[in-house]
């Protein structure tokens, strides 16, 4: 190394680094340590190039940092265990089951609201003034919402679940057989007629 040793200033200038950064990289083992104030030129260049290559690979996801990956794995396993525990306690409900229950609730509300015009038309016709009409309409809407609020909602298993729950007709709302309102139209509007 005696013939190949270069002072700190030359190495810093060659690698386009500050002298302080060269010393830091030397302490980290990236650049071979100086002997008697002189750095090995070839060793310094090779070490720095290897360091930059490793940084680039890590940035692209090529080389995983083992401690970081282990930490991520442990955290992911802990998260899965927590989710599993919450599901077993009944704190979590599958999205499909919740969607079925909400569909039944909205079907029941739709069926109830669709009957309001037929029920209220004679009463509104006999009402003496707009204030009386407003009271009738508000009362009918409040009654419909109160009935809906009193309806027991049970999130039942989705039909594709292996638990056996969620049989035909089980839509998550007790006595929610009103998926089609009195007008006979199913939720989502009228279906096009079948062609024969």
CNS distance restraints for C-alpha pairs under 8 A (distance, minus, plus):
assign (resid   1 and name CA) (resid   5 and name CA) 5.75 0.50 0.50
assign (resid   1 and name CA) (resid  40 and name CA) 6.24 0.50 0.50
assign (resid   4 and name CA) (resid  40 and name CA) 5.72 0.50 0.50
assign (resid   4 and name CA) (resid  41 and name CA) 6.11 0.50 0.50
assign (resid   4 and name CA) (resid  42 and name CA) 7.76 0.50 0.50
assign (resid   5 and name CA) (resid  38 and name CA) 4.85 0.50 0.50
assign (resid   5 and name CA) (resid  39 and name CA) 5.01 0.50 0.50
assign (resid   5 and name CA) (resid  40 and name CA) 4.64 0.50 0.50
assign (resid   5 and name CA) (resid  41 and name CA) 6.12 0.50 0.50
assign (resid   6 and name CA) (resid  10 and name CA) 6.28 0.50 0.50
assign (resid   6 and name CA) (resid  11 and name CA) 6.69 0.50 0.50
assign (resid   6 and name CA) (resid  38 and name CA) 4.81 0.50 0.50
assign (resid   6 and name CA) (resid  39 and name CA) 5.08 0.50 0.50
assign (resid   6 and name CA) (resid  40 and name CA) 6.32 0.50 0.50
assign (resid   6 and name CA) (resid  41 and name CA) 6.16 0.50 0.50
assign (resid   7 and name CA) (resid  11 and name CA) 6.64 0.50 0.50
assign (resid   7 and name CA) (resid  37 and name CA) 6.29 0.50 0.50
assign (resid   7 and name CA) (resid  38 and name CA) 4.67 0.50 0.50
assign (resid   7 and name CA) (resid  39 and name CA) 6.16 0.50 0.50
assign (resid   8 and name CA) (resid  12 and name CA) 6.09 0.50 0.50
assign (resid   8 and name CA) (resid  19 and name CA) 6.36 0.50 0.50
assign (resid   8 and name CA) (resid  22 and name CA) 7.56 0.50 0.50
assign (resid   8 and name CA) (resid  37 and name CA) 7.23 0.50 0.50
assign (resid   8 and name CA) (resid  38 and name CA) 6.61 0.50 0.50
assign (resid   8 and name CA) (resid  39 and name CA) 6.68 0.50 0.50
assign (resid   9 and name CA) (resid  13 and name CA) 6.12 0.50 0.50
assign (resid   9 and name CA) (resid  19 and name CA) 6.28 0.50 0.50
assign (resid  10 and name CA) (resid  14 and name CA) 6.04 0.50 0.50
assign (resid  11 and name CA) (resid  15 and name CA) 6.12 0.50 0.50
assign (resid  11 and name CA) (resid  22 and name CA) 7.59 0.50 0.50
assign (resid  11 and name CA) (resid  39 and name CA) 7.32 0.50 0.50
assign (resid  11 and name CA) (resid  41 and name CA) 6.99 0.50 0.50
assign (resid  11 and name CA) (resid  44 and name CA) 7.41 0.50 0.50
assign (resid  12 and name CA) (resid  16 and name CA) 5.79 0.50 0.50
assign (resid  12 and name CA) (resid  17 and name CA) 4.87 0.50 0.50
assign (resid  12 and name CA) (resid  18 and name CA) 5.57 0.50 0.50
assign (resid  12 and name CA) (resid  19 and name CA) 5.29 0.50 0.50
assign (resid  12 and name CA) (resid  22 and name CA) 6.17 0.50 0.50
assign (resid  13 and name CA) (resid  17 and name CA) 6.36 0.50 0.50
assign (resid  13 and name CA) (resid  18 and name CA) 7.58 0.50 0.50
assign (resid  15 and name CA) (resid  45 and name CA) 7.37 0.50 0.50
assign (resid  15 and name CA) (resid  48 and name CA) 7.89 0.50 0.50
assign (resid  17 and name CA) (resid  21 and name CA) 6.18 0.50 0.50
assign (resid  17 and name CA) (resid  22 and name CA) 6.61 0.50 0.50
assign (resid  18 and name CA) (resid  22 and name CA) 6.45 0.50 0.50
assign (resid  19 and name CA) (resid  23 and name CA) 6.36 0.50 0.50
assign (resid  20 and name CA) (resid  24 and name CA) 6.28 0.50 0.50
assign (resid  21 and name CA) (resid  25 and name CA) 6.12 0.50 0.50
assign (resid  22 and name CA) (resid  26 and name CA) 6.10 0.50 0.50
assign (resid  22 and name CA) (resid  31 and name CA) 7.56 0.50 0.50
assign (resid  23 and name CA) (resid  27 and name CA) 6.26 0.50 0.50
assign (resid  24 and name CA) (resid  28 and name CA) 6.24 0.50 0.50
assign (resid  25 and name CA) (resid  29 and name CA) 6.23 0.50 0.50
assign (resid  25 and name CA) (resid  30 and name CA) 5.19 0.50 0.50
assign (resid  25 and name CA) (resid  31 and name CA) 5.75 0.50 0.50
assign (resid  26 and name CA) (resid  30 and name CA) 5.70 0.50 0.50
assign (resid  26 and name CA) (resid  31 and name CA) 4.57 0.50 0.50
assign (resid  26 and name CA) (resid  32 and name CA) 5.89 0.50 0.50
assign (resid  26 and name CA) (resid  33 and name CA) 5.44 0.50 0.50
assign (resid  26 and name CA) (resid  34 and name CA) 7.90 0.50 0.50
assign (resid  27 and name CA) (resid  31 and name CA) 7.95 0.50 0.50
assign (resid  27 and name CA) (resid  33 and name CA) 7.33 0.50 0.50
assign (resid  29 and name CA) (resid  33 and name CA) 7.44 0.50 0.50
assign (resid  30 and name CA) (resid  44 and name CA) 7.82 0.50 0.50
assign (resid  30 and name CA) (resid  47 and name CA) 5.19 0.50 0.50
assign (resid  30 and name CA) (resid  48 and name CA) 6.25 0.50 0.50
assign (resid  30 and name CA) (resid  51 and name CA) 6.50 0.50 0.50
assign (resid  31 and name CA) (resid  43 and name CA) 6.64 0.50 0.50
assign (resid  31 and name CA) (resid  44 and name CA) 4.77 0.50 0.50
assign (resid  31 and name CA) (resid  45 and name CA) 7.75 0.50 0.50
assign (resid  31 and name CA) (resid  47 and name CA) 5.09 0.50 0.50
assign (resid  31 and name CA) (resid  48 and name CA) 6.37 0.50 0.50
assign (resid  32 and name CA) (resid  39 and name CA) 7.13 0.50 0.50
assign (resid  32 and name CA) (resid  40 and name CA) 7.04 0.50 0.50
assign (resid  32 and name CA) (resid  43 and name CA) 6.16 0.50 0.50
assign (resid  32 and name CA) (resid  44 and name CA) 6.17 0.50 0.50
assign (resid  32 and name CA) (resid  47 and name CA) 7.39 0.50 0.50
assign (resid  33 and name CA) (resid  39 and name CA) 6.69 0.50 0.50
assign (resid  34 and name CA) (resid  38 and name CA) 5.11 0.50 0.50
assign (resid  34 and name CA) (resid  39 and name CA) 4.48 0.50 0.50
assign (resid  34 and name CA) (resid  40 and name CA) 7.14 0.50 0.50
assign (resid  35 and name CA) (resid  39 and name CA) 6.61 0.50 0.50
assign (resid  39 and name CA) (resid  44 and name CA) 6.96 0.50 0.50
assign (resid  40 and name CA) (resid  44 and name CA) 5.94 0.50 0.50
assign (resid  41 and name CA) (resid  45 and name CA) 6.27 0.50 0.50
assign (resid  42 and name CA) (resid  46 and name CA) 6.06 0.50 0.50
assign (resid  43 and name CA) (resid  47 and name CA) 5.88 0.50 0.50
assign (resid  44 and name CA) (resid  48 and name CA) 6.08 0.50 0.50
assign (resid  45 and name CA) (resid  49 and name CA) 6.08 0.50 0.50
assign (resid  46 and name CA) (resid  50 and name CA) 6.09 0.50 0.50
assign (resid  47 and name CA) (resid  51 and name CA) 6.10 0.50 0.50
assign (resid  48 and name CA) (resid  52 and name CA) 6.20 0.50 0.50
assign (resid  49 and name CA) (resid  53 and name CA) 6.12 0.50 0.50
assign (resid  50 and name CA) (resid  54 and name CA) 6.14 0.50 0.50
assign (resid  51 and name CA) (resid  55 and name CA) 6.27 0.50 0.50
assign (resid  52 and name CA) (resid  56 and name CA) 6.23 0.50 0.50
assign (resid  53 and name CA) (resid  57 and name CA) 6.24 0.50 0.50
assign (resid  54 and name CA) (resid  58 and name CA) 6.17 0.50 0.50
assign (resid  54 and name CA) (resid  63 and name CA) 7.64 0.50 0.50
assign (resid  55 and name CA) (resid  59 and name CA) 6.15 0.50 0.50
assign (resid  56 and name CA) (resid  60 and name CA) 6.33 0.50 0.50
assign (resid  57 and name CA) (resid  61 and name CA) 6.16 0.50 0.50
assign (resid  57 and name CA) (resid  62 and name CA) 4.87 0.50 0.50
assign (resid  57 and name CA) (resid  63 and name CA) 5.79 0.50 0.50
assign (resid  58 and name CA) (resid  62 and name CA) 5.51 0.50 0.50
assign (resid  58 and name CA) (resid  63 and name CA) 5.00 0.50 0.50
assign (resid  58 and name CA) (resid  64 and name CA) 6.51 0.50 0.50
assign (resid  58 and name CA) (resid  65 and name CA) 7.78 0.50 0.50
assign (resid  64 and name CA) (resid  68 and name CA) 7.89 0.50 0.50
assign (resid  64 and name CA) (resid  69 and name CA) 6.79 0.50 0.50
assign (resid  65 and name CA) (resid  69 and name CA) 6.08 0.50 0.50
assign (resid  66 and name CA) (resid  70 and name CA) 6.08 0.50 0.50
assign (resid  67 and name CA) (resid  71 and name CA) 6.18 0.50 0.50
assign (resid  68 and name CA) (resid  72 and name CA) 6.23 0.50 0.50
assign (resid  69 and name CA) (resid  73 and name CA) 6.12 0.50 0.50
assign (resid  70 and name CA) (resid  74 and name CA) 6.15 0.50 0.50
assign (resid  71 and name CA) (resid  75 and name CA) 6.15 0.50 0.50
assign (resid  72 and name CA) (resid  76 and name CA) 6.05 0.50 0.50
assign (resid  73 and name CA) (resid  77 and name CA) 6.15 0.50 0.50
assign (resid  74 and name CA) (resid  78 and name CA) 6.17 0.50 0.50
assign (resid  75 and name CA) (resid  79 and name CA) 6.11 0.50 0.50
assign (resid  76 and name CA) (resid  80 and name CA) 6.19 0.50 0.50
assign (resid  77 and name CA) (resid  81 and name CA) 6.14 0.50 0.50
assign (resid  78 and name CA) (resid  82 and name CA) 6.15 0.50 0.50
assign (resid  79 and name CA) (resid  83 and name CA) 6.19 0.50 0.50
assign (resid  80 and name CA) (resid  84 and name CA) 6.08 0.50 0.50
assign (resid  81 and name CA) (resid  85 and name CA) 6.14 0.50 0.50
assign (resid  82 and name CA) (resid  86 and name CA) 6.14 0.50 0.50
assign (resid  83 and name CA) (resid  87 and name CA) 6.12 0.50 0.50
assign (resid  84 and name CA) (resid  88 and name CA) 6.20 0.50 0.50
assign (resid  85 and name CA) (resid  89 and name CA) 6.21 0.50 0.50
assign (resid  86 and name CA) (resid  90 and name CA) 6.25 0.50 0.50
assign (resid  86 and name CA) (resid  91 and name CA) 5.13 0.50 0.50
assign (resid  86 and name CA) (resid  92 and name CA) 6.01 0.50 0.50
assign (resid  87 and name CA) (resid  91 and name CA) 5.68 0.50 0.50
assign (resid  87 and name CA) (resid  92 and name CA) 4.87 0.50 0.50
assign (resid  87 and name CA) (resid  93 and name CA) 7.16 0.50 0.50
assign (resid  93 and name CA) (resid  97 and name CA) 6.96 0.50 0.50
assign (resid  93 and name CA) (resid  98 and name CA) 6.79 0.50 0.50
assign (resid  93 and name CA) (resid 155 and name CA) 7.92 0.50 0.50
assign (resid  94 and name CA) (resid  98 and name CA) 6.48 0.50 0.50
assign (resid  95 and name CA) (resid  99 and name CA) 6.06 0.50 0.50
assign (resid  96 and name CA) (resid 100 and name CA) 6.27 0.50 0.50
assign (resid  96 and name CA) (resid 158 and name CA) 6.17 0.50 0.50
assign (resid  97 and name CA) (resid 101 and name CA) 6.36 0.50 0.50
assign (resid  97 and name CA) (resid 155 and name CA) 5.90 0.50 0.50
assign (resid  97 and name CA) (resid 156 and name CA) 6.02 0.50 0.50
assign (resid  97 and name CA) (resid 157 and name CA) 5.64 0.50 0.50
assign (resid  97 and name CA) (resid 158 and name CA) 5.09 0.50 0.50
assign (resid  98 and name CA) (resid 102 and name CA) 6.19 0.50 0.50
assign (resid  98 and name CA) (resid 155 and name CA) 6.10 0.50 0.50
assign (resid  99 and name CA) (resid 103 and name CA) 6.04 0.50 0.50
assign (resid 100 and name CA) (resid 104 and name CA) 6.31 0.50 0.50
assign (resid 100 and name CA) (resid 155 and name CA) 7.71 0.50 0.50
assign (resid 100 and name CA) (resid 156 and name CA) 8.00 0.50 0.50
assign (resid 100 and name CA) (resid 158 and name CA) 7.38 0.50 0.50
assign (resid 100 and name CA) (resid 171 and name CA) 6.03 0.50 0.50
assign (resid 100 and name CA) (resid 172 and name CA) 6.48 0.50 0.50
assign (resid 101 and name CA) (resid 105 and name CA) 6.28 0.50 0.50
assign (resid 101 and name CA) (resid 153 and name CA) 6.94 0.50 0.50
assign (resid 101 and name CA) (resid 154 and name CA) 7.06 0.50 0.50
assign (resid 101 and name CA) (resid 155 and name CA) 5.67 0.50 0.50
assign (resid 101 and name CA) (resid 156 and name CA) 7.40 0.50 0.50
assign (resid 101 and name CA) (resid 171 and name CA) 6.14 0.50 0.50
assign (resid 101 and name CA) (resid 172 and name CA) 4.56 0.50 0.50
assign (resid 101 and name CA) (resid 173 and name CA) 6.37 0.50 0.50
assign (resid 102 and name CA) (resid 106 and name CA) 6.11 0.50 0.50
assign (resid 103 and name CA) (resid 107 and name CA) 6.06 0.50 0.50
assign (resid 103 and name CA) (resid 171 and name CA) 7.95 0.50 0.50
assign (resid 104 and name CA) (resid 108 and name CA) 6.19 0.50 0.50
assign (resid 104 and name CA) (resid 171 and name CA) 5.83 0.50 0.50
assign (resid 104 and name CA) (resid 172 and name CA) 6.48 0.50 0.50
assign (resid 104 and name CA) (resid 173 and name CA) 5.96 0.50 0.50
assign (resid 104 and name CA) (resid 176 and name CA) 6.48 0.50 0.50
assign (resid 104 and name CA) (resid 179 and name CA) 7.08 0.50 0.50
assign (resid 105 and name CA) (resid 109 and name CA) 6.26 0.50 0.50
assign (resid 105 and name CA) (resid 148 and name CA) 7.64 0.50 0.50
assign (resid 105 and name CA) (resid 153 and name CA) 7.81 0.50 0.50
assign (resid 105 and name CA) (resid 173 and name CA) 6.65 0.50 0.50
assign (resid 105 and name CA) (resid 176 and name CA) 7.78 0.50 0.50
assign (resid 106 and name CA) (resid 110 and name CA) 5.94 0.50 0.50
assign (resid 107 and name CA) (resid 111 and name CA) 6.10 0.50 0.50
assign (resid 107 and name CA) (resid 176 and name CA) 7.79 0.50 0.50
assign (resid 107 and name CA) (resid 178 and name CA) 6.53 0.50 0.50
assign (resid 107 and name CA) (resid 179 and name CA) 4.98 0.50 0.50
assign (resid 107 and name CA) (resid 180 and name CA) 7.36 0.50 0.50
assign (resid 107 and name CA) (resid 187 and name CA) 6.64 0.50 0.50
assign (resid 108 and name CA) (resid 112 and name CA) 6.20 0.50 0.50
assign (resid 108 and name CA) (resid 148 and name CA) 7.50 0.50 0.50
assign (resid 108 and name CA) (resid 176 and name CA) 6.15 0.50 0.50
assign (resid 108 and name CA) (resid 177 and name CA) 7.99 0.50 0.50
assign (resid 108 and name CA) (resid 178 and name CA) 5.79 0.50 0.50
assign (resid 108 and name CA) (resid 179 and name CA) 6.60 0.50 0.50
assign (resid 109 and name CA) (resid 113 and name CA) 6.05 0.50 0.50
assign (resid 109 and name CA) (resid 144 and name CA) 7.46 0.50 0.50
assign (resid 109 and name CA) (resid 145 and name CA) 7.76 0.50 0.50
assign (resid 109 and name CA) (resid 148 and name CA) 6.68 0.50 0.50
assign (resid 110 and name CA) (resid 114 and name CA) 5.93 0.50 0.50
assign (resid 110 and name CA) (resid 181 and name CA) 7.04 0.50 0.50
assign (resid 111 and name CA) (resid 115 and name CA) 6.70 0.50 0.50
assign (resid 111 and name CA) (resid 178 and name CA) 6.07 0.50 0.50
assign (resid 111 and name CA) (resid 179 and name CA) 7.18 0.50 0.50
assign (resid 111 and name CA) (resid 180 and name CA) 6.81 0.50 0.50
assign (resid 111 and name CA) (resid 181 and name CA) 4.34 0.50 0.50
assign (resid 111 and name CA) (resid 182 and name CA) 6.87 0.50 0.50
assign (resid 112 and name CA) (resid 116 and name CA) 7.03 0.50 0.50
assign (resid 112 and name CA) (resid 144 and name CA) 6.35 0.50 0.50
assign (resid 112 and name CA) (resid 181 and name CA) 7.68 0.50 0.50
assign (resid 113 and name CA) (resid 141 and name CA) 7.72 0.50 0.50
assign (resid 113 and name CA) (resid 144 and name CA) 7.09 0.50 0.50
assign (resid 114 and name CA) (resid 181 and name CA) 6.77 0.50 0.50
assign (resid 114 and name CA) (resid 182 and name CA) 7.36 0.50 0.50
assign (resid 114 and name CA) (resid 183 and name CA) 7.86 0.50 0.50
assign (resid 115 and name CA) (resid 119 and name CA) 6.20 0.50 0.50
assign (resid 115 and name CA) (resid 181 and name CA) 7.95 0.50 0.50
assign (resid 115 and name CA) (resid 182 and name CA) 6.97 0.50 0.50
assign (resid 116 and name CA) (resid 120 and name CA) 5.73 0.50 0.50
assign (resid 116 and name CA) (resid 140 and name CA) 7.27 0.50 0.50
assign (resid 117 and name CA) (resid 121 and name CA) 5.60 0.50 0.50
assign (resid 118 and name CA) (resid 122 and name CA) 7.79 0.50 0.50
assign (resid 119 and name CA) (resid 123 and name CA) 7.72 0.50 0.50
assign (resid 120 and name CA) (resid 124 and name CA) 5.89 0.50 0.50
assign (resid 120 and name CA) (resid 136 and name CA) 7.66 0.50 0.50
assign (resid 120 and name CA) (resid 137 and name CA) 7.52 0.50 0.50
assign (resid 121 and name CA) (resid 125 and name CA) 6.03 0.50 0.50
assign (resid 122 and name CA) (resid 126 and name CA) 6.39 0.50 0.50
assign (resid 123 and name CA) (resid 127 and name CA) 6.26 0.50 0.50
assign (resid 123 and name CA) (resid 136 and name CA) 7.74 0.50 0.50
assign (resid 124 and name CA) (resid 133 and name CA) 5.58 0.50 0.50
assign (resid 124 and name CA) (resid 136 and name CA) 7.32 0.50 0.50
assign (resid 127 and name CA) (resid 132 and name CA) 5.94 0.50 0.50
assign (resid 127 and name CA) (resid 133 and name CA) 6.06 0.50 0.50
assign (resid 128 and name CA) (resid 132 and name CA) 6.64 0.50 0.50
assign (resid 128 and name CA) (resid 133 and name CA) 7.98 0.50 0.50
assign (resid 129 and name CA) (resid 133 and name CA) 6.59 0.50 0.50
assign (resid 130 and name CA) (resid 134 and name CA) 6.09 0.50 0.50
assign (resid 131 and name CA) (resid 135 and name CA) 6.28 0.50 0.50
assign (resid 132 and name CA) (resid 136 and name CA) 6.26 0.50 0.50
assign (resid 133 and name CA) (resid 137 and name CA) 6.16 0.50 0.50
assign (resid 134 and name CA) (resid 138 and name CA) 6.01 0.50 0.50
assign (resid 135 and name CA) (resid 139 and name CA) 5.97 0.50 0.50
assign (resid 136 and name CA) (resid 140 and name CA) 6.20 0.50 0.50
assign (resid 137 and name CA) (resid 141 and name CA) 6.20 0.50 0.50
assign (resid 138 and name CA) (resid 142 and name CA) 6.05 0.50 0.50
assign (resid 139 and name CA) (resid 143 and name CA) 6.09 0.50 0.50
assign (resid 140 and name CA) (resid 144 and name CA) 6.22 0.50 0.50
assign (resid 141 and name CA) (resid 145 and name CA) 6.19 0.50 0.50
assign (resid 142 and name CA) (resid 146 and name CA) 5.96 0.50 0.50
assign (resid 143 and name CA) (resid 147 and name CA) 6.09 0.50 0.50
assign (resid 144 and name CA) (resid 148 and name CA) 6.24 0.50 0.50
assign (resid 145 and name CA) (resid 149 and name CA) 6.06 0.50 0.50
assign (resid 146 and name CA) (resid 150 and name CA) 6.17 0.50 0.50
assign (resid 147 and name CA) (resid 151 and name CA) 6.35 0.50 0.50
assign (resid 151 and name CA) (resid 173 and name CA) 7.27 0.50 0.50
assign (resid 151 and name CA) (resid 174 and name CA) 6.97 0.50 0.50
assign (resid 152 and name CA) (resid 173 and name CA) 6.34 0.50 0.50
assign (resid 152 and name CA) (resid 174 and name CA) 6.06 0.50 0.50
assign (resid 153 and name CA) (resid 172 and name CA) 6.06 0.50 0.50
assign (resid 153 and name CA) (resid 173 and name CA) 4.76 0.50 0.50
assign (resid 153 and name CA) (resid 174 and name CA) 6.60 0.50 0.50
assign (resid 154 and name CA) (resid 172 and name CA) 5.03 0.50 0.50
assign (resid 154 and name CA) (resid 173 and name CA) 5.96 0.50 0.50
assign (resid 154 and name CA) (resid 174 and name CA) 7.53 0.50 0.50
assign (resid 155 and name CA) (resid 172 and name CA) 5.16 0.50 0.50
assign (resid 155 and name CA) (resid 173 and name CA) 7.87 0.50 0.50
assign (resid 156 and name CA) (resid 165 and name CA) 6.63 0.50 0.50
assign (resid 156 and name CA) (resid 166 and name CA) 5.83 0.50 0.50
assign (resid 156 and name CA) (resid 170 and name CA) 7.40 0.50 0.50
assign (resid 156 and name CA) (resid 171 and name CA) 7.20 0.50 0.50
assign (resid 156 and name CA) (resid 172 and name CA) 5.22 0.50 0.50
assign (resid 157 and name CA) (resid 161 and name CA) 6.36 0.50 0.50
assign (resid 157 and name CA) (resid 163 and name CA) 7.19 0.50 0.50
assign (resid 157 and name CA) (resid 164 and name CA) 7.81 0.50 0.50
assign (resid 157 and name CA) (resid 165 and name CA) 5.16 0.50 0.50
assign (resid 157 and name CA) (resid 166 and name CA) 4.89 0.50 0.50
assign (resid 158 and name CA) (resid 165 and name CA) 7.19 0.50 0.50
assign (resid 158 and name CA) (resid 166 and name CA) 5.24 0.50 0.50
assign (resid 159 and name CA) (resid 164 and name CA) 7.76 0.50 0.50
assign (resid 159 and name CA) (resid 165 and name CA) 6.92 0.50 0.50
assign (resid 159 and name CA) (resid 166 and name CA) 4.68 0.50 0.50
assign (resid 159 and name CA) (resid 167 and name CA) 6.28 0.50 0.50
assign (resid 159 and name CA) (resid 168 and name CA) 7.88 0.50 0.50
assign (resid 161 and name CA) (resid 165 and name CA) 7.53 0.50 0.50
assign (resid 161 and name CA) (resid 166 and name CA) 7.89 0.50 0.50
assign (resid 166 and name CA) (resid 170 and name CA) 5.50 0.50 0.50
assign (resid 166 and name CA) (resid 171 and name CA) 7.36 0.50 0.50
assign (resid 171 and name CA) (resid 176 and name CA) 7.30 0.50 0.50
assign (resid 179 and name CA) (resid 186 and name CA) 6.22 0.50 0.50
assign (resid 179 and name CA) (resid 187 and name CA) 6.26 0.50 0.50
assign (resid 180 and name CA) (resid 184 and name CA) 5.47 0.50 0.50
assign (resid 180 and name CA) (resid 185 and name CA) 5.34 0.50 0.50
assign (resid 180 and name CA) (resid 186 and name CA) 4.33 0.50 0.50
assign (resid 180 and name CA) (resid 187 and name CA) 6.16 0.50 0.50
assign (resid 181 and name CA) (resid 185 and name CA) 6.28 0.50 0.50
assign (resid 181 and name CA) (resid 186 and name CA) 7.06 0.50 0.50
assign (resid 185 and name CA) (resid 189 and name CA) 6.16 0.50 0.50
assign (resid 185 and name CA) (resid 190 and name CA) 5.64 0.50 0.50
assign (resid 186 and name CA) (resid 190 and name CA) 6.56 0.50 0.50
